[in-house]
Amino acid sequence: MSTLAWSVVTSVEGRVPLASEGLSLVVGSLNGEDILISFGGYNGHYNSEVNVLKPSHKSTLQSKIMEGPLPDSVSAVHNATNPTRDLESEFEVGQEGKIRETAIDNFEPMKSKGGETSEHILAMLKAEKEELESSFNNEKLLSLQLKQELADAEARNTDLYKELQSVRGQLASEQSRCFKLEVDVAELRQKLQTMETLQRELELLQRQKATSEQVAINAKQRQGPGGVWGWLAGSTPQNADDA
């Protein structure tokens, strides 16, 4: 039994009507012989090849029989069956014409289908383009918003930096004033310590003065009218009065 093989006649680029998802089979005629044309299909990837098959209508068995001489009986049967064979030939011719007409009729819808597929692809590409443009516009708008937020943040940062510098200046001024106050307090403490020392010396002098005055008063009281000699003699002012 003979095996028929498909032949690759050409290859098309991707995303064209011939390389569609649906597998298409068309019957045509070339040099009086019927051919089958196959294209399209999808098996993990789009098939971009166009295949052709040329089936043979010749019977090798019939040709071998006709090559040798036929017996009379076979010739009679053959002559008797000739009208039938003529009818079969006419029938085959008619069928071939119908097949070709059907193939042509089927090829026209294939063209229209290919046009519809192209329109469908164009519509898909247009929709995808619109979607990409919409996404791009959204991303552009988002980028503008982020830029505006960044500008606002930089402005706030500038204001905060100025405020920080102002606070630093005030802090430096307050530190200087505090340092001056600490110096003044240290001087006042030193003066206070000096005053306390003077106060203690003054109190000591006052006590010494009071003691000296008390001693002087006591001494004056002891001297009295008799003077020193009376005091030495043991006489007191009271004894003198008694005498």
ChimeraX attribute file (.defattr): number of C-alpha atoms within 10 A of each C-alpha:
attribute: neighborCount
match mode: 1-to-1
recipient: residues
	/A:1	3
	/A:2	4
	/A:3	4
	/A:4	10
	/A:5	11
	/A:6	14
	/A:7	14
	/A:8	14
	/A:9	10
	/A:10	10
	/A:11	14
	/A:12	14
	/A:13	12
	/A:14	13
	/A:15	14
	/A:16	15
	/A:17	23
	/A:18	27
	/A:19	24
	/A:20	20
	/A:21	17
	/A:22	14
	/A:23	13
	/A:24	15
	/A:25	17
	/A:26	16
	/A:27	19
	/A:28	20
	/A:29	13
	/A:30	8
	/A:31	6
	/A:32	7
	/A:33	11
	/A:34	17
	/A:35	17
	/A:36	16
	/A:37	19
	/A:38	20
	/A:39	23
	/A:40	20
	/A:41	18
	/A:42	13
	/A:43	7
	/A:44	6
	/A:45	10
	/A:46	17
	/A:47	21
	/A:48	21
	/A:49	18
	/A:50	18
	/A:51	18
	/A:52	20
	/A:53	16
	/A:54	17
	/A:55	13
	/A:56	10
	/A:57	8
	/A:58	8
	/A:59	8
	/A:60	8
	/A:61	8
	/A:62	9
	/A:63	10
	/A:64	9
	/A:65	10
	/A:66	9
	/A:67	8
	/A:68	8
	/A:69	9
	/A:70	12
	/A:71	9
	/A:72	9
	/A:73	9
	/A:74	11
	/A:75	12
	/A:76	12
	/A:77	11
	/A:78	14
	/A:79	12
	/A:80	11
	/A:81	12
	/A:82	12
	/A:83	11
	/A:84	12
	/A:85	13
	/A:86	11
	/A:87	12
	/A:88	12
	/A:89	12
	/A:90	12
	/A:91	12
	/A:92	12
	/A:93	12
	/A:94	12
	/A:95	12
	/A:96	13
	/A:97	12
	/A:98	12
	/A:99	15
	/A:100	16
	/A:101	14
	/A:102	14
	/A:103	17
	/A:104	15
	/A:105	11
	/A:106	14
	/A:107	17
	/A:108	11
	/A:109	11
	/A:110	17
	/A:111	13
	/A:112	11
	/A:113	13
	/A:114	17
	/A:115	14
	/A:116	13
	/A:117	18
	/A:118	17
	/A:119	13
	/A:120	12
	/A:121	15
	/A:122	12
	/A:123	12
	/A:124	12
	/A:125	12
	/A:126	12
	/A:127	12
	/A:128	12
	/A:129	12
	/A:130	12
	/A:131	12
	/A:132	12
	/A:133	12
	/A:134	12
	/A:135	12
	/A:136	12
	/A:137	12
	/A:138	12
	/A:139	12
	/A:140	12
	/A:141	12
	/A:142	12
	/A:143	12
	/A:144	12
	/A:145	12
	/A:146	12
	/A:147	12
	/A:148	12
	/A:149	12
	/A:150	12
	/A:151	12
	/A:152	12
	/A:153	12
	/A:154	12
	/A:155	12
	/A:156	12
	/A:157	12
	/A:158	12
	/A:159	12
	/A:160	12
	/A:161	12
	/A:162	12
	/A:163	12
	/A:164	12
	/A:165	12
	/A:166	12
	/A:167	12
	/A:168	12
	/A:169	12
	/A:170	12
	/A:171	12
	/A:172	12
	/A:173	12
	/A:174	12
	/A:175	12
	/A:176	12
	/A:177	12
	/A:178	12
	/A:179	12
	/A:180	12
	/A:181	12
	/A:182	12
	/A:183	12
	/A:184	12
	/A:185	12
	/A:186	12
	/A:187	12
	/A:188	12
	/A:189	12
	/A:190	12
	/A:191	12
	/A:192	12
	/A:193	12
	/A:194	12
	/A:195	12
	/A:196	12
	/A:197	12
	/A:198	12
	/A:199	12
	/A:200	12
	/A:201	12
	/A:202	12
	/A:203	12
	/A:204	12
	/A:205	12
	/A:206	12
	/A:207	12
	/A:208	12
	/A:209	12
	/A:210	12
	/A:211	12
	/A:212	12
	/A:213	12
	/A:214	12
	/A:215	12
	/A:216	12
	/A:217	11
	/A:218	11
	/A:219	11
	/A:220	11
	/A:221	10
	/A:222	15
	/A:223	15
	/A:224	13
	/A:225	12
	/A:226	16
	/A:227	14
	/A:228	12
	/A:229	10
	/A:230	15
	/A:231	15
	/A:232	10
	/A:233	9
	/A:234	11
	/A:235	13
	/A:236	17
	/A:237	16
	/A:238	8
	/A:239	9
	/A:240	11
	/A:241	7
	/A:242	6
	/A:243	5
